[in-house]
Amino acid sequence: MRPCSRLLVATLLLVAPSVLISAPSAVAATATRSACSPTQVTLSTTPNHSLYTSGTLVHVTVALHNHSAIACSFATGPFSPNFVLTNSAGVTVWGSCWFGGGPAPCADYLLHRTLAPGATFRDRLTWDQRTGHPDLAVLAGRYTFNANFLGKALHSTTSFVLTRPSSVTVTLADSGRHYVLAVGDLLTVNLSAPSLIWTAAVSSDPRVLISLPEMNPVAGLFAFRALAPGTARVSAVGNPVCYPECLMPSRLFFVTVTVRAS
């Protein structure tokens, strides 16, 4: 089952809608408030990045903000906010009530809510970059996201780009150098040397560059993925195989990695 399906969560939304409400007040069910008008509210759609590497999760937040001094009502449900994502050829690859790689029937209900003055309703949507039957990864390229709320003459459009991740491999000879990666890129550290036994290479900031131990098939080979903009240092110590009998010095390896913003 896919995390991006609105169908799978429809029943759960009846009990606990997965939305965020910002101050000054929460959203509550109502039948008396007048409907939010385009002069009262602003609709926005914001991806958490403008550039994604293939296979990473895409998060888009749909937000309805009441910038007026009067509370108003709006409706949410499996198809409100309604959204559609298209590729550069205009083909739909994801949308509301999506299941198994394509559009599907979903629960037909609406929850009427009140949006207080200054409050914001947010719905965070997640896409795994897959579509179709069978459910396969999409191609790299630019994708356009459109959203609207049922009964509201408001539309919001945003776009982002999917790219193939690149990979950089460094060896002991590269110690002391500086590298620049994009979010999602891979760094492979190859420290295979017959005369040295290496400690595990570590990142000084896993929030920027995280180790991928599952991708380390042999001793002396270490993999890292760029997670977020920032700078981190990758380091390891190589001790001589004959230590402590011999007096050969240990070797320090390090490279500095800057991850650039998308």
N, C-alpha and C positions, 0 to 999 in steps of 0.2 A: 504493500500500500504506500501511496506517495504523500509526503507531507504537505504538498501544495494544494491538494484537493479540497475545495470548499464543500463538496458533497459529504466527505467523511466527517466533517466537524459540524454539520448542520444540526444534528440532534443535540450535541453538546452545547451549542450556542443558545439553545432554549433555556438551559440551566444557568450557564455562566459565560456570557459573551466575552470573547477575548479582545477587549479594547482598552485603550488607555484614555483617561479623562484628566485634563490639566485643570489647575485652579482657575477660577475661584469656586466652582461648584461641580458636583457630580451630575451625570445624566440620569434621569429617572423617567419611568413610564408616565405618560400623560395622554389625555384626550381633549384637553381644554386649550392648550396653547395654539396660537396661529402658526401656520407652516412657515418655516424659514424661507425668506425671499432672497434673491440674488443681491439685494442691496444690504442685507444683514450679515450674510455669511460669505466666506471665501473657501474655495476648494483647492487643495494642492496635492500633488503626488511627488514623492521624493524617494529615489533609490538611495541605499546606504553607500553606494559607490557609483561612479560614472564609468568605470572600467572593471570588468570581471574576467578572470581567467576561466577557461573551460572546466566545468565540474564543480565550481564553487556555488554556494547558495546565493541567490539574488533576493534581497529584501526591499520591498517597496512599501512606503507608508502613505496611506491615503488619509488626509486630514481635512475636517470641516470645522472652520473657526468662526465663532460668532463675534464680530467686531462691533456690534451695535450695543445699545444700552437696554435692549428688550429681549427677554427670553423667547425662544421660538421652538417649534417641534420639527422633527424629521424622522424618517423611518430607516431601519436597518434590517438586514436579513441575508440569506444566502446569495441573493442577487442585488443587494443594495448595501454598500456601494457595488455598482456593476463595473467590471473592468475587462479589458481585452488587451492582449499583447501580440503585436505583429512583427514579422521580420522585415528586412529591407525590400522584399518583394510584395509586401502587403498581406502575406499569409498569416492567419491566426495560429499561434503556437501555444497559447495559454489564455484562460479566461475564467469568468465566474462559472460556478457549477461545473467544474472540470474534474474528470475522473478517468484514470487509465490512459492518459494521453490525448483525451479529446473531450468535447462537450457532452454533458450527461444530465438527466433530470435531477432536480434537487428539491428539497423540502420547500413548499410554497407557504411561507409565513412572513410576517413583518412585525418588528417590535417598534412601537412608537415611543420616541424619546424627547426629552426637553434639553435644549442646549442653552445654558444660562449665559448672560452677558459676559463676554471675555473668555468663555470656556472653549475647549477644543476637543472634538471627538477624533480619535485616531484608530485606524485599522491597519495592522502590519501584515502584509501578505508575503508569502515565501514561495519562490519558484526554484526547482532543482535543475533547470536548463534541459528538460526533457520534454518530448512531445510525440504524438502520433501513435499508430498501432502497427507494429509493436512500439512500445514507449522507448524512444531512442534519444540520445543527446543531440541537441541542435548544433548547427554550424556556427562558426565564428561570424561576427558581423554586428551591425547596429540594429537594435530592437526598440520599438516604440510602444509605450504603455499609455492607454487612455482610460479614464475613470469618470463616473458620474453617479449621482444619487438618484434614486427613484423619485420622479415627480419634481425634480429640481432642474431648472434651466442653467445648470452649471456643469462645465466639463474641464478636465485638467489633463494635460499631456506632458509626458517626460520621455526621455530616451537614455539608453546606455549601450555600451559596446562590450561584446564578448570576444576575448582573444585567446589564442593558444599560449599556455605558459612556456616560458623559455627556461633553459637550464644552464648553469655555470658550474664548471668543475675546476677545483683548485687542488694543487699538490704542495708538497713541502717546499718546492722551489718558489712558490708564490707567497710564502710567509711574509707578513708585513704590508701586503698590498691592500688597496681599497677597491671595493666593488659596489656598483649601484644596481639594484634590482627593482622590479615592479611587484606590487602586491600579487601573490600567487606564484611567483617564480620560484624555482628550485635552486638550491646551492648544494653541490656535492663536494665533500672534502675527501680526497683520496690520499691517505697517509700510509699506504702499504710500503714498508721498507724492511728488508730482512734483518737488519742489524738493530732495530728499535721495536720496542713494545709500547704502543700508544695508549694513553688514557682516553676515555670517551671524549670526543669533541663536544664542547658545551657552548651555548649562546648566552651572552651576558644579559639579554633581554628577550625572554620567550614571547613577550607580547608583540615584538617586532619580527623576530626570526625564531621559529620553533623547530625543535629537533623532531625528526621522523624516524624513531628507532626501528619501525617495521620495515623501513627501506634500507636497512644496513645488513646486507646479506653476508658480508665477510668482514673479518677483523681489519681495522684500519680504514674502513669506508663509512662515511657518515653523511646523512642527508638532512637538509633543513628547508623549510618553506617560509617565504616572506608573507607575514600576516598583515602588517599595518605599517604606515609611514613611521620612520624613525631610524635610529642607528643602533647597531648591535655589534659586538665583537665575538668572533668564534675562535676558541683557543683549545689547545690540547698539549700534553707533555709526552714526549717520547723518551723512554728510559732504555738504556742499552740492554741487549739480551743477556749479556754476561754479568749484569749488576747483581750483587754488590762485589763480586770477586774482582772485576776489572775497574779501572779508574776512568773509563770513558764518561764524558759529561752527558747529561740529559739534554734534549733539544726542546725548545719551546716553539710551538707553531701558533700563529694567530693571523687572522684577516679581519678587516673592518668592513661591515656591510651597511650601506644606507639604502633603505627601502623608500622609494619615492611615492608620493601621493598619486592616486589614480587620476 
